[in-house]
Amino acid sequence: LILQVCVAFVLCSPQAVTGSPVDCPNQDTAGTSCAISVEKLLERAVQHAELIYRVSEESKLLFDEMLISYGMNLHIPEGTMCAPKTVTVPRSKSEIKQISDKWILHSLLILAQFWIDPLVEVQASLENYENAPSALLTRSKWISTKLMSLEQGIMVLIRQILGEGSVTLEGPEETSDRFVSSNILETVRRDYSVIYCFRKDAHKMQTFLKLLKCRQIEKENCSLF
């Protein structure tokens, strides 16, 4: 209930719906001269990621309820690979100390870019469902929009923290083979897999951003654990 109230506030708040990590008054957000400080950008990015994760949690629950109403029960096996294989979470404090801020930022960008297209496809797919909850459609659209905004914020952070005018990454894994479906059941399974996996990776982005914020601002006792 608390989560539902929180998400309802997020989706109904004009600031939450229209805000972006890279909002710069009277400036071109695509440029590199945004006057927002790194500290403020990190605060906004962390808040953005937290909201995205919360709404993704709610979307997964709503999808579960919809499947029950359809008389379906999909199971995602434990250990399912969701994130790009190039992005792994450090498993110890020593590993955390070894990773660089550049690694964190580029991993965040890979994760964000990896999920943009699948989430847009799910949003379009859900509109063809019979009796899909309006709340699920609203949250799906919100997540897609906010993830694109978060990607822009990460790009600005890369420019400001690393001084990189442009970012060249190895492209994220192709998603076409993973999410192609040939019938209704496979379409539902694909859509559920995207929502299920994105929820996990949204939490990972939130965690990475909190670690980066700690390193950049607090600079002491920064850990994932």
C-alpha positions in Angstrom: 0.0 0.0 0.0 2.8 2.4 0.9 4.5 1.6 -2.5 1.2 2.2 -4.3 0.7 5.6 -2.6 4.3 6.6 -3.4 4.0 5.6 -7.0 0.7 7.4 -7.4 2.4 10.5 -6.1 5.2 10.1 -8.6 2.9 9.6 -11.5 0.6 12.5 -10.6 3.3 15.0 -9.6 3.9 17.4 -12.5 7.5 17.8 -11.4 8.1 14.1 -11.3 6.6 13.6 -14.7 8.3 16.5 -16.5 11.6 16.7 -14.5 14.9 15.5 -15.9 18.4 15.1 -14.4 19.7 17.5 -17.0 17.1 20.3 -16.8 19.0 23.5 -17.2 17.1 26.8 -17.1 17.6 28.8 -20.3 20.3 26.5 -21.6 20.6 23.8 -24.3 20.7 20.5 -22.4 22.4 18.8 -25.3 25.5 21.0 -24.9 28.4 20.7 -22.5 28.0 24.0 -20.7 25.1 23.2 -18.4 25.5 25.3 -15.2 24.2 22.5 -12.9 27.0 21.2 -10.7 28.1 17.6 -10.6 26.8 17.3 -7.1 23.3 18.5 -8.2 23.4 16.3 -11.3 24.2 13.3 -9.2 21.4 14.1 -6.7 18.9 14.3 -9.5 20.2 11.2 -11.2 20.0 9.2 -8.0 16.4 10.5 -7.4 15.5 9.7 -11.0 16.9 6.1 -10.7 15.1 5.5 -7.4 11.8 6.6 -8.9 12.3 4.4 -12.0 13.1 1.4 -9.8 10.0 2.0 -7.6 7.7 2.3 -10.6 9.3 -0.8 -12.2 8.5 -2.7 -9.0 4.9 -1.6 -9.3 4.7 -2.5 -13.0 5.9 -6.0 -12.2 3.2 -6.5 -9.6 0.5 -5.1 -11.9 1.7 -7.5 -14.7 1.5 -10.4 -12.2 -2.1 -9.4 -11.3 -3.0 -9.2 -15.0 -1.6 -12.6 -15.7 -3.6 -14.1 -12.8 -6.7 -12.5 -14.3 -5.8 -14.2 -17.6 -5.3 -17.5 -15.8 -1.6 -17.5 -16.7 1.4 -18.1 -14.5 4.8 -17.3 -16.0 7.9 -18.2 -14.2 11.3 -16.6 -14.8 14.0 -19.1 -13.8 16.5 -18.0 -11.2 19.8 -17.0 -12.7 18.2 -15.6 -15.8 20.7 -13.2 -17.5 19.1 -9.8 -17.6 21.8 -7.2 -17.9 24.4 -7.0 -20.7 27.1 -9.6 -19.9 29.7 -6.7 -19.9 28.2 -5.2 -16.8 28.8 -7.3 -13.6 28.2 -6.2 -10.1 31.4 -6.2 -7.9 31.0 -8.9 -5.2 33.4 -7.7 -2.6 34.7 -4.5 -1.0 38.1 -5.1 -2.7 36.5 -5.3 -6.1 34.6 -2.1 -5.5 37.9 -0.3 -4.7 39.3 -1.6 -7.9 36.6 -0.3 -10.3 36.9 3.3 -11.5 34.4 6.1 -11.8 34.8 5.7 -15.6 33.8 2.1 -15.4 30.7 3.0 -13.3 29.6 5.7 -15.6 30.1 3.7 -18.8 28.3 0.7 -17.2 25.4 3.0 -16.3 25.2 4.2 -19.9 25.3 0.6 -21.2 22.5 -0.4 -18.9 20.3 2.6 -19.8 20.8 2.2 -23.6 20.3 -1.6 -23.4 16.7 -1.2 -22.1 15.4 1.8 -24.0 14.2 -0.1 -27.1 12.8 -3.2 -25.3 10.8 -0.9 -23.0 9.4 1.1 -25.9 8.4 -2.2 -27.6 6.7 -3.4 -24.5 4.8 -0.2 -24.1 3.5 -0.6 -27.7 2.7 -4.2 -27.2 0.7 -3.7 -24.0 -1.7 -1.4 -25.9 -2.8 -4.5 -27.9 -3.6 -6.5 -24.8 -7.3 -7.2 -23.9 -8.2 -5.4 -20.7 -4.7 -4.4 -19.8 -4.8 -2.2 -16.6 -4.6 1.5 -17.4 -2.2 1.8 -14.5 0.2 -0.6 -16.1 0.0 1.3 -19.4 0.7 4.5 -17.6 3.7 3.2 -15.7 5.1 1.5 -18.8 5.0 4.9 -20.7 6.5 6.7 -17.7 9.4 4.3 -17.3 10.3 4.6 -21.0 10.3 8.4 -20.9 12.2 8.6 -17.7 14.9 6.1 -18.8 15.6 8.2 -21.8 16.0 11.2 -19.5 18.3 9.3 -17.2 20.4 8.3 -20.2 20.8 12.0 -21.0 21.8 12.8 -17.4 24.4 10.0 -17.5 25.9 11.5 -20.7 26.2 14.9 -19.1 27.8 13.3 -16.0 30.3 11.6 -18.3 31.2 14.9 -19.9 31.5 16.7 -16.6 33.3 14.1 -14.5 35.5 12.5 -17.2 35.8 15.4 -19.6 34.8 13.3 -22.5 33.1 15.4 -25.3 31.7 12.3 -26.9 31.2 8.8 -25.6 32.1 5.8 -27.7 31.0 2.4 -26.3 30.8 -1.1 -27.6 27.2 -1.4 -28.6 24.9 -3.1 -26.1 23.9 -6.7 -26.9 21.3 -7.1 -29.6 17.9 -7.7 -28.1 16.1 -8.9 -31.2 16.9 -12.6 -30.7 16.0 -12.4 -27.0 12.6 -10.8 -27.3 11.3 -11.9 -30.7 8.0 -13.7 -30.4 5.9 -15.7 -32.8 2.5 -16.1 -31.0 0.4 -14.5 -28.2 1.9 -16.6 -25.4 5.5 -15.8 -26.5 4.6 -12.1 -26.8 3.3 -12.1 -23.2 6.4 -14.1 -22.1 8.7 -11.6 -23.8 6.9 -8.6 -22.3 7.0 -10.1 -18.9 10.7 -10.9 -19.2 11.5 -7.3 -20.1 9.6 -5.9 -17.2 11.0 -8.6 -14.8 14.6 -8.1 -15.9 14.5 -4.3 -16.2 13.3 -4.1 -12.6 16.5 -5.9 -11.5 18.7 -3.8 -13.7 17.0 -0.6 -12.6 18.0 -1.4 -9.0 21.5 -2.0 -10.3 21.6 1.5 -11.9 20.3 3.0 -8.7 23.0 1.3 -6.7 25.8 2.3 -9.1 24.6 6.0 -9.0 24.6 6.0 -5.2 28.1 4.6 -5.2 29.3 7.3 -7.7 27.6 10.0 -5.7 29.4 8.9 -2.6 32.7 8.8 -4.3 32.3 12.2 -5.9 30.8 14.1 -2.9 31.4 12.2 0.4 34.6 10.4 -0.7 34.7 8.2 2.3 33.4 4.8 3.3 31.8 4.2 -0.2 30.5 0.7 -0.7 27.7 -1.4 -2.2 27.4 -3.3 1.0 
